[in-house]
Amino acid sequence: MSLYLYNTAAKKKQLFKTIKEKNVRLYTCGPTVYDYSHIGNFRTFIFQDVLKKWLILSGYKVKHVMNITDVDDKTIKRSIDEGIPLKDLTTYYEQRFFEDLDWLKIAKADFYPRATDSISKIVEMISALISKKYAYVEKDGSVYFKIKNFKKYGELSGLPINNSTKSARVLTDEYDKDSPQDFVLWKSYKKSDGITFWESPWGKGRPGWHIECSAMSIGYLGESFDIHCGGVDNIFPHHENEIAQSEGFTGKKFVNFWLHSEHLMMDKAKMSKSSKNFFTIEYLKEYGFKAGALRYLLLCGHYRHKLKFSLKSMLKGNRVLEKIENFSFRLIDKGAMGLDKKLLKEPEDCKIFKNHMNNDLDTPKALAVFFSYIKKVNKSLDDNNLNKVALGRAWTFFSIFNDVFSMVDLNELIVPSSINNLLALRKKARAKKDWKASDEIRNLIKEEGYDVEDSVDGQRVKKIKI
């Protein structure tokens, strides 16, 4: 089965081809560590996670780099406002970000380069861009990229750039999406930067945001690589500028596929820190959201479509997660994990699921196929009509689904033999209607860190989360 992905640069779906056969070099825009990442950010990070896991499941070897922006306008301002050294501020929020990644079951990247560790590469690139007439130095020591000298400027975002475009300069890292301007590569030192600066051929200062990503991606993945991801708000100016400065530096095509996820919406507005219209992962955890439920809610819409989110969606997400967990538990209870490998074959439904995923990661349609399959298998389980061949197929489909969507933690469903022995004793006590003994055994099980639920399918045990 061939994988098709929507390439922002081409404005259409394209057959995915790698530069080196079966090897993918993937760069994903990471966090700016001046504050907690919010659920809107994590919509993009989870889309990127599913992309990576699908590539691996499809037989690709993936080298994944996610940058950490630890110096820019925002990080410096926050450190000065709070009277905290920049390194202390960014280290704190970087660690909180990694904790959120772990909780959300997002696979770790191979490398997390920090902008502050790439200064020498940044200076090298800027020097080359100046010598090639793509950049110029102002009197104050700031260096700007001259967009008129890069003929392809505007192709990613679709902005028209021509000889009549006014060549104004912009010093800030982020600016209006419809204002093509010469952008800063190196910012000369200002008192407002405090003690944050580096020496350069143009005087002391610090890098602009855009050049940081070019230096980190090229430094780790090479001058040309396969996929670059981010949110739609990165298309312009950030990714447009990355292409200009990277290709100006190397003279080669920078990236083959550009993938962008749409905004997460709340009350008809995009979720963002600037509007204080956002939820952190910690807040959602305290509110009662489960990691698997959040992953479902962020994947039930296609990554290229806007998606609404509200606290009211928690009940829906938790119900869906419980449905998937119950399904996996029933399969495990029937012995799915001990089946002969010869029985682990894909059902036809799984092939349909894969077709949807290969069609630009169509997660809504893939989920619909999986839920329809759950209903079908549950009916067979209810009728006690699921043989080992069908059980093997069901477990294979569930395993493929969960390897990519990562909603169920199987470690929480695998029960130690000591707990199973107690469950067997409790089952006998309940058969005799010895409710006192049943409750005593339940308490023993709880002391071992597990909860028991009674359902029409019998006893179900869950590990208690601390």
Helices and strands as residue ranges (DSSP letters): E 4-7, E 12-15, E 23-28, H 39-57, E 61-66, H 73-82, H 86-103, G 115-117, H 119-131, E 135-137, E 143-145, G 147-149, E 169-170, E 182-188, G 191-193, E 205-207, H 209-221, E 225-231, G 232-234, I 235-239, H 240-250, E 255-261, E 264-266, E 269-270, H 281-287, H 291-299, E 307-308, H 313-333, G 336-338, G 341-343, H 348-358, H 363-382, H 388-405, H 410-413, H 417-431, H 435-447, E 450-455, E 458-463
